[in-house]
Amino acid sequence: MKKIIICVGSSCHIKGAYEIIEILKKIINEERLETEIELGASFCQGKCTEGVVLKFDQEIVTKVSPENIRELFYREFNRGVN
């Protein structure tokens, strides 16, 4: 099972972390990946100046936004952008 962990600390929260979580929930539901991907949250990842931070398994991705999360997701999971 793959894990996606999103920082929901103050800085990431202000930059749209919760909107990104909602978008990820929608993608996971649309792609029927509920049994393959675990979505979680964490507090500060120590990269507050680099925008919303998330981890795909152990890989840290910075500057995540509601505008680029779909592209990042599909690139990570090799499914192409819808």
PDB file of N, CA, C and O in Angstrom, chain B, residues numbered from 101:
ATOM      1  N   MET B 101       0.845  -1.182   0.000  1.00  0.00           N
ATOM      2  CA  MET B 101       0.000   0.000   0.000  1.00  0.00           C
ATOM      3  C   MET B 101       0.887   1.241   0.000  1.00  0.00           C
ATOM      4  O   MET B 101       1.832   1.336   0.783  1.00  0.00           O
ATOM      5  N   LYS B 102       0.583   2.178  -0.870  1.00  0.00           N
ATOM      6  CA  LYS B 102       1.324   3.430  -0.908  1.00  0.00           C
ATOM      7  C   LYS B 102       0.723   4.408   0.098  1.00  0.00           C
ATOM      8  O   LYS B 102      -0.464   4.354   0.417  1.00  0.00           O
ATOM      9  N   LYS B 103       1.577   5.298   0.584  1.00  0.00           N
ATOM     10  CA  LYS B 103       1.120   6.301   1.540  1.00  0.00           C
ATOM     11  C   LYS B 103       1.328   7.696   0.973  1.00  0.00           C
ATOM     12  O   LYS B 103       2.351   7.985   0.352  1.00  0.00           O
ATOM     13  N   ILE B 104       0.355   8.543   1.195  1.00  0.00           N
ATOM     14  CA  ILE B 104       0.491   9.968   0.909  1.00  0.00           C
ATOM     15  C   ILE B 104       0.249  10.686   2.231  1.00  0.00           C
ATOM     16  O   ILE B 104      -0.824  10.578   2.823  1.00  0.00           O
ATOM     17  N   ILE B 105       1.257  11.418   2.683  1.00  0.00           N
ATOM     18  CA  ILE B 105       1.152  12.153   3.935  1.00  0.00           C
ATOM     19  C   ILE B 105       1.267  13.640   3.613  1.00  0.00           C
ATOM     20  O   ILE B 105       2.239  14.070   2.991  1.00  0.00           O
ATOM     21  N   ILE B 106       0.285  14.417   4.032  1.00  0.00           N
ATOM     22  CA  ILE B 106       0.255  15.852   3.734  1.00  0.00           C
ATOM     23  C   ILE B 106       0.480  16.637   5.008  1.00  0.00           C
ATOM     24  O   ILE B 106      -0.124  16.358   6.044  1.00  0.00           O
ATOM     25  N   CYS B 107       1.350  17.615   4.918  1.00  0.00           N
ATOM     26  CA  CYS B 107       1.589  18.497   6.057  1.00  0.00           C
ATOM     27  C   CYS B 107       0.375  19.408   6.243  1.00  0.00           C
ATOM     28  O   CYS B 107      -0.097  20.036   5.295  1.00  0.00           O
ATOM     29  N   VAL B 108      -0.116  19.468   7.464  1.00  0.00           N
ATOM     30  CA  VAL B 108      -1.236  20.358   7.775  1.00  0.00           C
ATOM     31  C   VAL B 108      -0.838  21.366   8.856  1.00  0.00           C
ATOM     32  O   VAL B 108      -1.683  21.898   9.575  1.00  0.00           O
ATOM     33  N   GLY B 109       0.464  21.611   8.950  1.00  0.00           N
ATOM     34  CA  GLY B 109       0.944  22.634   9.879  1.00  0.00           C
ATOM     35  C   GLY B 109       0.447  24.005   9.439  1.00  0.00           C
ATOM     36  O   GLY B 109      -0.147  24.142   8.369  1.00  0.00           O
ATOM     37  N   SER B 110       0.685  24.997  10.246  1.00  0.00           N
ATOM     38  CA  SER B 110       0.130  26.337   9.999  1.00  0.00           C
ATOM     39  C   SER B 110       0.444  26.872   8.605  1.00  0.00           C
ATOM     40  O   SER B 110      -0.451  27.350   7.908  1.00  0.00           O
ATOM     41  N   SER B 111       1.707  26.796   8.196  1.00  0.00           N
ATOM     42  CA  SER B 111       2.098  27.355   6.906  1.00  0.00           C
ATOM     43  C   SER B 111       1.428  26.609   5.753  1.00  0.00           C
ATOM     44  O   SER B 111       0.900  27.235   4.834  1.00  0.00           O
ATOM     45  N   CYS B 112       1.448  25.291   5.799  1.00  0.00           N
ATOM     46  CA  CYS B 112       0.819  24.502   4.731  1.00  0.00           C
ATOM     47  C   CYS B 112      -0.695  24.667   4.750  1.00  0.00           C
ATOM     48  O   CYS B 112      -1.335  24.682   3.698  1.00  0.00           O
ATOM     49  N   HIS B 113      -1.264  24.791   5.933  1.00  0.00           N
ATOM     50  CA  HIS B 113      -2.704  25.019   6.036  1.00  0.00           C
ATOM     51  C   HIS B 113      -3.097  26.301   5.299  1.00  0.00           C
ATOM     52  O   HIS B 113      -4.050  26.318   4.520  1.00  0.00           O
ATOM     53  N   ILE B 114      -2.346  27.369   5.558  1.00  0.00           N
ATOM     54  CA  ILE B 114      -2.633  28.659   4.917  1.00  0.00           C
ATOM     55  C   ILE B 114      -2.473  28.569   3.398  1.00  0.00           C
ATOM     56  O   ILE B 114      -3.170  29.258   2.654  1.00  0.00           O
ATOM     57  N   LYS B 115      -1.556  27.721   2.947  1.00  0.00           N
ATOM     58  CA  LYS B 115      -1.269  27.605   1.512  1.00  0.00           C
ATOM     59  C   LYS B 115      -2.147  26.584   0.791  1.00  0.00           C
ATOM     60  O   LYS B 115      -1.934  26.315  -0.391  1.00  0.00           O
ATOM     61  N   GLY B 116      -3.133  26.010   1.490  1.00  0.00           N
ATOM     62  CA  GLY B 116      -4.110  25.166   0.790  1.00  0.00           C
ATOM     63  C   GLY B 116      -4.049  23.678   1.065  1.00  0.00           C
ATOM     64  O   GLY B 116      -4.572  22.896   0.272  1.00  0.00           O
ATOM     65  N   ALA B 117      -3.430  23.253   2.159  1.00  0.00           N
ATOM     66  CA  ALA B 117      -3.298  21.821   2.449  1.00  0.00           C
ATOM     67  C   ALA B 117      -4.648  21.109   2.494  1.00  0.00           C
ATOM     68  O   ALA B 117      -4.782  20.004   1.969  1.00  0.00           O
ATOM     69  N   TYR B 118      -5.639  21.728   3.111  1.00  0.00           N
ATOM     70  CA  TYR B 118      -6.929  21.044   3.231  1.00  0.00           C
ATOM     71  C   TYR B 118      -7.632  20.939   1.877  1.00  0.00           C
ATOM     72  O   TYR B 118      -8.330  19.958   1.622  1.00  0.00           O
ATOM     73  N   GLU B 119      -7.461  21.916   1.026  1.00  0.00           N
ATOM     74  CA  GLU B 119      -8.029  21.812  -0.321  1.00  0.00           C
ATOM     75  C   GLU B 119      -7.341  20.684  -1.095  1.00  0.00           C
ATOM     76  O   GLU B 119      -7.991  19.957  -1.845  1.00  0.00           O
ATOM     77  N   ILE B 120      -6.041  20.542  -0.913  1.00  0.00           N
ATOM     78  CA  ILE B 120      -5.298  19.464  -1.568  1.00  0.00           C
ATOM     79  C   ILE B 120      -5.773  18.106  -1.064  1.00  0.00           C
ATOM     80  O   ILE B 120      -5.910  17.165  -1.845  1.00  0.00           O
ATOM     81  N   ILE B 121      -6.022  18.004   0.222  1.00  0.00           N
ATOM     82  CA  ILE B 121      -6.543  16.745   0.775  1.00  0.00           C
ATOM     83  C   ILE B 121      -7.867  16.387   0.112  1.00  0.00           C
ATOM     84  O   ILE B 121      -8.084  15.236  -0.264  1.00  0.00           O
ATOM     85  N   GLU B 122      -8.740  17.360  -0.030  1.00  0.00           N
ATOM     86  CA  GLU B 122     -10.044  17.096  -0.658  1.00  0.00           C
ATOM     87  C   GLU B 122      -9.876  16.666  -2.113  1.00  0.00           C
ATOM     88  O   GLU B 122     -10.582  15.774  -2.584  1.00  0.00           O
ATOM     89  N   ILE B 123      -8.958  17.288  -2.816  1.00  0.00           N
ATOM     90  CA  ILE B 123      -8.705  16.899  -4.213  1.00  0.00           C
ATOM     91  C   ILE B 123      -8.165  15.472  -4.258  1.00  0.00           C
ATOM     92  O   ILE B 123      -8.589  14.680  -5.100  1.00  0.00           O
ATOM     93  N   LEU B 124      -7.239  15.136  -3.369  1.00  0.00           N
ATOM     94  CA  LEU B 124      -6.691  13.773  -3.339  1.00  0.00           C
ATOM     95  C   LEU B 124      -7.769  12.745  -3.007  1.00  0.00           C
ATOM     96  O   LEU B 124      -7.806  11.671  -3.607  1.00  0.00           O
ATOM     97  N   LYS B 125      -8.636  13.064  -2.066  1.00  0.00           N
ATOM     98  CA  LYS B 125      -9.732  12.148  -1.740  1.00  0.00           C
ATOM     99  C   LYS B 125     -10.582  11.887  -2.979  1.00  0.00           C
ATOM    100  O   LYS B 125     -10.977  10.752  -3.246  1.00  0.00           O
ATOM    101  N   LYS B 126     -10.860  12.952  -3.735  1.00  0.00           N
ATOM    102  CA  LYS B 126     -11.681  12.821  -4.940  1.00  0.00           C
ATOM    103  C   LYS B 126     -10.974  11.946  -5.979  1.00  0.00           C
ATOM    104  O   LYS B 126     -11.596  11.066  -6.573  1.00  0.00           O
ATOM    105  N   ILE B 127      -9.683  12.184  -6.199  1.00  0.00           N
ATOM    106  CA  ILE B 127      -8.935  11.387  -7.178  1.00  0.00           C
ATOM    107  C   ILE B 127      -8.911   9.915  -6.760  1.00  0.00           C
ATOM    108  O   ILE B 127      -9.151   9.027  -7.577  1.00  0.00           O
ATOM    109  N   ILE B 128      -8.621   9.669  -5.495  1.00  0.00           N
ATOM    110  CA  ILE B 128      -8.541   8.286  -5.006  1.00  0.00           C
ATOM    111  C   ILE B 128      -9.885   7.584  -5.189  1.00  0.00           C
ATOM    112  O   ILE B 128      -9.943   6.414  -5.566  1.00  0.00           O
ATOM    113  N   ASN B 129     -10.951   8.313  -4.918  1.00  0.00           N
ATOM    114  CA  ASN B 129     -12.292   7.756  -5.108  1.00  0.00           C
ATOM    115  C   ASN B 129     -12.584   7.522  -6.584  1.00  0.00           C
ATOM    116  O   ASN B 129     -13.093   6.464  -6.954  1.00  0.00           O
ATOM    117  N   GLU B 130     -12.270   8.492  -7.426  1.00  0.00           N
ATOM    118  CA  GLU B 130     -12.515   8.362  -8.869  1.00  0.00           C
ATOM    119  C   GLU B 130     -11.762   7.180  -9.462  1.00  0.00           C
ATOM    120  O   GLU B 130     -12.286   6.455 -10.308  1.00  0.00           O
ATOM    121  N   GLU B 131     -10.525   6.995  -9.006  1.00  0.00           N
ATOM    122  CA  GLU B 131      -9.673   5.925  -9.546  1.00  0.00           C
ATOM    123  C   GLU B 131      -9.853   4.599  -8.807  1.00  0.00           C
ATOM    124  O   GLU B 131      -9.229   3.593  -9.146  1.00  0.00           O
ATOM    125  N   ARG B 132     -10.711   4.618  -7.801  1.00  0.00           N
ATOM    126  CA  ARG B 132     -11.001   3.416  -7.001  1.00  0.00           C
ATOM    127  C   ARG B 132      -9.727   2.820  -6.414  1.00  0.00           C
ATOM    128  O   ARG B 132      -9.448   1.628  -6.539  1.00  0.00           O
ATOM    129  N   LEU B 133      -8.970   3.698  -5.770  1.00  0.00           N
ATOM    130  CA  LEU B 133      -7.692   3.288  -5.183  1.00  0.00           C
ATOM    131  C   LEU B 133      -7.744   3.257  -3.656  1.00  0.00           C
ATOM    132  O   LEU B 133      -6.708   3.284  -2.991  1.00  0.00           O
ATOM    133  N   GLU B 134      -8.939   3.202  -3.115  1.00  0.00           N
ATOM    134  CA  GLU B 134      -9.074   3.255  -1.654  1.00  0.00           C
ATOM    135  C   GLU B 134      -8.304   2.153  -0.943  1.00  0.00           C
ATOM    136  O   GLU B 134      -7.835   2.353   0.178  1.00  0.00           O
ATOM    137  N   THR B 135      -8.167   1.002  -1.572  1.00  0.00           N
ATOM    138  CA  THR B 135      -7.457  -0.107  -0.931  1.00  0.00           C
ATOM    139  C   THR B 135      -5.974  -0.114  -1.250  1.00  0.00           C
ATOM    140  O   THR B 135      -5.226  -0.933  -0.716  1.00  0.00           O
ATOM    141  N   GLU B 136      -5.534   0.811  -2.134  1.00  0.00           N
ATOM    142  CA  GLU B 136      -4.129   0.842  -2.548  1.00  0.00           C
ATOM    143  C   GLU B 136      -3.366   2.043  -2.008  1.00  0.00           C
ATOM    144  O   GLU B 136      -2.136   2.033  -1.971  1.00  0.00           O
ATOM    145  N   ILE B 137      -4.087   3.076  -1.589  1.00  0.00           N
ATOM    146  CA  ILE B 137      -3.430   4.291  -1.126  1.00  0.00           C
ATOM    147  C   ILE B 137      -3.977   4.692   0.234  1.00  0.00           C
ATOM    148  O   ILE B 137      -5.188   4.766   0.444  1.00  0.00           O
ATOM    149  N   GLU B 138      -3.057   4.947   1.149  1.00  0.00           N
ATOM    150  CA  GLU B 138      -3.429   5.453   2.468  1.00  0.00           C
ATOM    151  C   GLU B 138      -3.126   6.939   2.491  1.00  0.00           C
ATOM    152  O   GLU B 138      -1.992   7.352   2.250  1.00  0.00           O
ATOM    153  N   LEU B 139      -4.127   7.730   2.779  1.00  0.00           N
ATOM    154  CA  LEU B 139      -3.983   9.182   2.833  1.00  0.00           C
ATOM    155  C   LEU B 139      -3.952   9.615   4.289  1.00  0.00           C
ATOM    156  O   LEU B 139      -4.837   9.271   5.072  1.00  0.00           O
ATOM    157  N   GLY B 140      -2.922  10.376   4.641  1.00  0.00           N
ATOM    158  CA  GLY B 140      -2.796  10.810   6.027  1.00  0.00           C
ATOM    159  C   GLY B 140      -2.275  12.232   6.112  1.00  0.00           C
ATOM    160  O   GLY B 140      -1.976  12.865   5.099  1.00  0.00           O
ATOM    161  N   ALA B 141      -2.173  12.715   7.324  1.00  0.00           N
ATOM    162  CA  ALA B 141      -1.702  14.077   7.547  1.00  0.00           C
ATOM    163  C   ALA B 141      -0.632  14.072   8.636  1.00  0.00           C
ATOM    164  O   ALA B 141      -0.555  13.163   9.463  1.00  0.00           O
ATOM    165  N   SER B 142       0.175  15.103   8.603  1.00  0.00           N
ATOM    166  CA  SER B 142       1.190  15.261   9.647  1.00  0.00           C
ATOM    167  C   SER B 142       1.337  16.746   9.932  1.00  0.00           C
ATOM    168  O   SER B 142       0.868  17.595   9.174  1.00  0.00           O
ATOM    169  N   PHE B 143       1.982  17.028  11.015  1.00  0.00           N
ATOM    170  CA  PHE B 143       2.302  18.420  11.288  1.00  0.00           C
ATOM    171  C   PHE B 143       3.645  18.740  10.665  1.00  0.00           C
ATOM    172  O   PHE B 143       4.157  17.938   9.885  1.00  0.00           O
ATOM    173  N   CYS B 144       4.208  19.831  10.966  1.00  0.00           N
ATOM    174  CA  CYS B 144       5.330  20.423  10.255  1.00  0.00           C
ATOM    175  C   CYS B 144       6.395  19.422   9.798  1.00  0.00           C
ATOM    176  O   CYS B 144       6.866  18.585  10.568  1.00  0.00           O
ATOM    177  N   GLN B 145       6.754  19.540   8.522  1.00  0.00           N
ATOM    178  CA  GLN B 145       7.803  18.721   7.918  1.00  0.00           C
ATOM    179  C   GLN B 145       9.130  19.478   7.886  1.00  0.00           C
ATOM    180  O   GLN B 145      10.131  18.956   7.395  1.00  0.00           O
ATOM    181  N   GLY B 146       9.142  20.714   8.411  1.00  0.00           N
ATOM    182  CA  GLY B 146      10.364  21.501   8.466  1.00  0.00           C
ATOM    183  C   GLY B 146      10.714  22.217   7.179  1.00  0.00           C
ATOM    184  O   GLY B 146      11.848  22.664   7.010  1.00  0.00           O
ATOM    185  N   LYS B 147       9.763  22.334   6.270  1.00  0.00           N
ATOM    186  CA  LYS B 147      10.025  23.013   4.991  1.00  0.00           C
ATOM    187  C   LYS B 147       8.945  24.067   4.743  1.00  0.00           C
ATOM    188  O   LYS B 147       8.383  24.148   3.651  1.00  0.00           O
ATOM    189  N   CYS B 148       8.668  24.857   5.751  1.00  0.00           N
ATOM    190  CA  CYS B 148       7.542  25.799   5.700  1.00  0.00           C
ATOM    191  C   CYS B 148       7.640  26.831   4.587  1.00  0.00           C
ATOM    192  O   CYS B 148       6.613  27.308   4.103  1.00  0.00           O
ATOM    193  N   THR B 149       8.831  27.179   4.176  1.00  0.00           N
ATOM    194  CA  THR B 149       8.963  28.184   3.119  1.00  0.00           C
ATOM    195  C   THR B 149       8.776  27.593   1.725  1.00  0.00           C
ATOM    196  O   THR B 149       8.789  28.328   0.738  1.00  0.00           O
ATOM    197  N   GLU B 150       8.604  26.282   1.634  1.00  0.00           N
ATOM    198  CA  GLU B 150       8.518  25.621   0.329  1.00  0.00           C
ATOM    199  C   GLU B 150       7.102  25.198  -0.023  1.00  0.00           C
ATOM    200  O   GLU B 150       6.897  24.249  -0.780  1.00  0.00           O
ATOM    201  N   GLY B 151       6.139  25.900   0.523  1.00  0.00           N
ATOM    202  CA  GLY B 151       4.757  25.660   0.147  1.00  0.00           C
ATOM    203  C   GLY B 151       4.184  24.434   0.809  1.00  0.00           C
ATOM    204  O   GLY B 151       4.752  23.936   1.781  1.00  0.00           O
ATOM    205  N   VAL B 152       3.112  23.953   0.326  1.00  0.00           N
ATOM    206  CA  VAL B 152       2.544  22.742   0.911  1.00  0.00           C
ATOM    207  C   VAL B 152       3.498  21.588   0.616  1.00  0.00           C
ATOM    208  O   VAL B 152       3.981  21.412  -0.502  1.00  0.00           O
ATOM    209  N   VAL B 153       3.745  20.816   1.660  1.00  0.00           N
ATOM    210  CA  VAL B 153       4.678  19.691   1.574  1.00  0.00           C
ATOM    211  C   VAL B 153       3.891  18.395   1.734  1.00  0.00           C
ATOM    212  O   VAL B 153       3.009  18.290   2.586  1.00  0.00           O
ATOM    213  N   LEU B 154       4.221  17.421   0.909  1.00  0.00           N
ATOM    214  CA  LEU B 154       3.647  16.092   1.103  1.00  0.00           C
ATOM    215  C   LEU B 154       4.700  15.041   0.849  1.00  0.00           C
ATOM    216  O   LEU B 154       5.764  15.318   0.295  1.00  0.00           O
ATOM    217  N   LYS B 155       4.385  13.840   1.260  1.00  0.00           N
ATOM    218  CA  LYS B 155       5.264  12.696   1.013  1.00  0.00           C
ATOM    219  C   LYS B 155       4.493  11.655   0.234  1.00  0.00           C
ATOM    220  O   LYS B 155       3.380  11.279   0.602  1.00  0.00           O
ATOM    221  N   PHE B 156       5.100  11.190  -0.856  1.00  0.00           N
ATOM    222  CA  PHE B 156       4.634   9.988  -1.528  1.00  0.00           C
ATOM    223  C   PHE B 156       5.545   8.894  -0.997  1.00  0.00           C
ATOM    224  O   PHE B 156       6.714   8.827  -1.376  1.00  0.00           O
ATOM    225  N   ASP B 157       5.034   8.048  -0.136  1.00  0.00           N
ATOM    226  CA  ASP B 157       5.843   7.099   0.626  1.00  0.00           C
ATOM    227  C   ASP B 157       6.936   7.890   1.346  1.00  0.00           C
ATOM    228  O   ASP B 157       6.603   8.666   2.241  1.00  0.00           O
ATOM    229  N   GLN B 158       8.195   7.745   1.016  1.00  0.00           N
ATOM    230  CA  GLN B 158       9.249   8.473   1.726  1.00  0.00           C
ATOM    231  C   GLN B 158       9.787   9.677   0.947  1.00  0.00           C
ATOM    232  O   GLN B 158      10.629  10.416   1.456  1.00  0.00           O
ATOM    233  N   GLU B 159       9.303   9.877  -0.289  1.00  0.00           N
ATOM    234  CA  GLU B 159       9.766  10.994  -1.115  1.00  0.00           C
ATOM    235  C   GLU B 159       9.036  12.286  -0.724  1.00  0.00           C
ATOM    236  O   GLU B 159       7.808  12.354  -0.786  1.00  0.00           O
ATOM    237  N   ILE B 160       9.790  13.295  -0.325  1.00  0.00           N
ATOM    238  CA  ILE B 160       9.203  14.585   0.022  1.00  0.00           C
ATOM    239  C   ILE B 160       9.024  15.420  -1.240  1.00  0.00           C
ATOM    240  O   ILE B 160       9.950  15.563  -2.038  1.00  0.00           O
ATOM    241  N   VAL B 161       7.828  15.968  -1.412  1.00  0.00           N
ATOM    242  CA  VAL B 161       7.509  16.832  -2.546  1.00  0.00           C
ATOM    243  C   VAL B 161       7.096  18.186  -1.981  1.00  0.00           C
ATOM    244  O   VAL B 161       6.245  18.264  -1.094  1.00  0.00           O
ATOM    245  N   THR B 162       7.703  19.248  -2.498  1.00  0.00           N
ATOM    246  CA  THR B 162       7.392  20.588  -2.019  1.00  0.00           C
ATOM    247  C   THR B 162       6.666  21.382  -3.100  1.00  0.00           C
ATOM    248  O   THR B 162       6.552  20.947  -4.246  1.00  0.00           O
ATOM    249  N   LYS B 163       6.186  22.541  -2.712  1.00  0.00           N
ATOM    250  CA  LYS B 163       5.473  23.448  -3.616  1.00  0.00           C
ATOM    251  C   LYS B 163       4.257  22.791  -4.250  1.00  0.00           C
ATOM    252  O   LYS B 163       3.961  23.000  -5.427  1.00  0.00           O
ATOM    253  N   VAL B 164       3.566  22.003  -3.458  1.00  0.00           N
ATOM    254  CA  VAL B 164       2.332  21.375  -3.920  1.00  0.00           C
ATOM    255  C   VAL B 164       1.210  22.396  -3.787  1.00  0.00           C
ATOM    256  O   VAL B 164       1.143  23.132  -2.802  1.00  0.00           O
ATOM    257  N   SER B 165       0.344  22.434  -4.768  1.00  0.00           N
ATOM    258  CA  SER B 165      -0.765  23.382  -4.742  1.00  0.00           C
ATOM    259  C   SER B 165      -2.022  22.699  -5.277  1.00  0.00           C
ATOM    260  O   SER B 165      -1.940  21.627  -5.876  1.00  0.00           O
ATOM    261  N   PRO B 166      -3.177  23.313  -5.064  1.00  0.00           N
ATOM    262  CA  PRO B 166      -4.394  22.749  -5.650  1.00  0.00           C
ATOM    263  C   PRO B 166      -4.298  22.680  -7.179  1.00  0.00           C
ATOM    264  O   PRO B 166      -4.940  21.834  -7.802  1.00  0.00           O
ATOM    265  N   GLU B 167      -3.512  23.552  -7.774  1.00  0.00           N
ATOM    266  CA  GLU B 167      -3.374  23.584  -9.228  1.00  0.00           C
ATOM    267  C   GLU B 167      -2.483  22.462  -9.764  1.00  0.00           C
ATOM    268  O   GLU B 167      -2.684  22.023 -10.897  1.00  0.00           O
ATOM    269  N   ASN B 168      -1.515  21.989  -8.997  1.00  0.00           N
ATOM    270  CA  ASN B 168      -0.599  20.979  -9.544  1.00  0.00           C
ATOM    271  C   ASN B 168      -0.729  19.597  -8.913  1.00  0.00           C
ATOM    272  O   ASN B 168      -0.001  18.679  -9.290  1.00  0.00           O
ATOM    273  N   ILE B 169      -1.647  19.433  -7.955  1.00  0.00           N
ATOM    274  CA  ILE B 169      -1.709  18.150  -7.255  1.00  0.00           C
ATOM    275  C   ILE B 169      -2.130  17.007  -8.173  1.00  0.00           C
ATOM    276  O   ILE B 169      -1.620  15.896  -8.027  1.00  0.00           O
ATOM    277  N   ARG B 170      -3.040  17.241  -9.110  1.00  0.00           N
ATOM    278  CA  ARG B 170      -3.438  16.151 -10.018  1.00  0.00           C
ATOM    279  C   ARG B 170      -2.259  15.670 -10.849  1.00  0.00           C
ATOM    280  O   ARG B 170      -2.039  14.466 -10.985  1.00  0.00           O
ATOM    281  N   GLU B 171      -1.503  16.605 -11.404  1.00  0.00           N
ATOM    282  CA  GLU B 171      -0.339  16.232 -12.207  1.00  0.00           C
ATOM    283  C   GLU B 171       0.682  15.464 -11.368  1.00  0.00           C
ATOM    284  O   GLU B 171       1.221  14.450 -11.812  1.00  0.00           O
ATOM    285  N   LEU B 172       0.944  15.948 -10.161  1.00  0.00           N
ATOM    286  CA  LEU B 172       1.895  15.263  -9.286  1.00  0.00           C
ATOM    287  C   LEU B 172       1.411  13.858  -8.927  1.00  0.00           C
ATOM    288  O   LEU B 172       2.189  12.904  -8.924  1.00  0.00           O
ATOM    289  N   PHE B 173       0.136  13.747  -8.629  1.00  0.00           N
ATOM    290  CA  PHE B 173      -0.431  12.450  -8.263  1.00  0.00           C
ATOM    291  C   PHE B 173      -0.273  11.451  -9.402  1.00  0.00           C
ATOM    292  O   PHE B 173       0.245  10.352  -9.207  1.00  0.00           O
ATOM    293  N   TYR B 174      -0.723  11.840 -10.589  1.00  0.00           N
ATOM    294  CA  TYR B 174      -0.683  10.904 -11.718  1.00  0.00           C
ATOM    295  C   TYR B 174       0.745  10.608 -12.153  1.00  0.00           C
ATOM    296  O   TYR B 174       1.037   9.501 -12.604  1.00  0.00           O
ATOM    297  N   ARG B 175       1.631  11.579 -12.024  1.00  0.00           N
ATOM    298  CA  ARG B 175       3.032  11.311 -12.339  1.00  0.00           C
ATOM    299  C   ARG B 175       3.589  10.286 -11.355  1.00  0.00           C
ATOM    300  O   ARG B 175       4.307   9.367 -11.749  1.00  0.00           O
ATOM    301  N   GLU B 176       3.261  10.444 -10.093  1.00  0.00           N
ATOM    302  CA  GLU B 176       3.743   9.510  -9.077  1.00  0.00           C
ATOM    303  C   GLU B 176       3.204   8.107  -9.306  1.00  0.00           C
ATOM    304  O   GLU B 176       3.921   7.122  -9.129  1.00  0.00           O
ATOM    305  N   PHE B 177       1.964   8.019  -9.693  1.00  0.00           N
ATOM    306  CA  PHE B 177       1.347   6.711  -9.832  1.00  0.00           C
ATOM    307  C   PHE B 177       1.242   6.256 -11.290  1.00  0.00           C
ATOM    308  O   PHE B 177       0.560   5.277 -11.591  1.00  0.00           O
ATOM    309  N   ASN B 178       1.919   6.969 -12.189  1.00  0.00           N
ATOM    310  CA  ASN B 178       2.042   6.569 -13.594  1.00  0.00           C
ATOM    311  C   ASN B 178       0.718   6.252 -14.260  1.00  0.00           C
ATOM    312  O   ASN B 178       0.592   5.245 -14.956  1.00  0.00           O
ATOM    313  N   ARG B 179      -0.257   7.100 -14.051  1.00  0.00           N
ATOM    314  CA  ARG B 179      -1.551   6.860 -14.656  1.00  0.00           C
ATOM    315  C   ARG B 179      -1.909   7.915 -15.706  1.00  0.00           C
ATOM    316  O   ARG B 179      -2.989   7.861 -16.294  1.00  0.00           O
ATOM    317  N   GLY B 180      -1.007   8.875 -15.945  1.00  0.00           N
ATOM    318  CA  GLY B 180      -1.308   9.917 -16.917  1.00  0.00           C
ATOM    319  C   GLY B 180      -2.288  10.920 -16.349  1.00  0.00           C
ATOM    320  O   GLY B 180      -3.056  10.596 -15.443  1.00  0.00           O
ATOM    321  N   VAL B 181      -2.271  12.103 -16.861  1.00  0.00           N
ATOM    322  CA  VAL B 181      -3.145  13.167 -16.379  1.00  0.00           C
ATOM    323  C   VAL B 181      -4.481  13.070 -17.081  1.00  0.00           C
ATOM    324  O   VAL B 181      -4.539  12.958 -18.306  1.00  0.00           O
ATOM    325  N   ASN B 182      -5.562  13.111 -16.308  1.00  0.00           N
ATOM    326  CA  ASN B 182      -6.905  13.078 -16.897  1.00  0.00           C
ATOM    327  C   ASN B 182      -7.305  14.423 -17.416  1.00  0.00           C
ATOM    328  O   ASN B 182      -8.406  14.578 -17.944  1.00  0.00           O
TER     329      ASN B 182
END
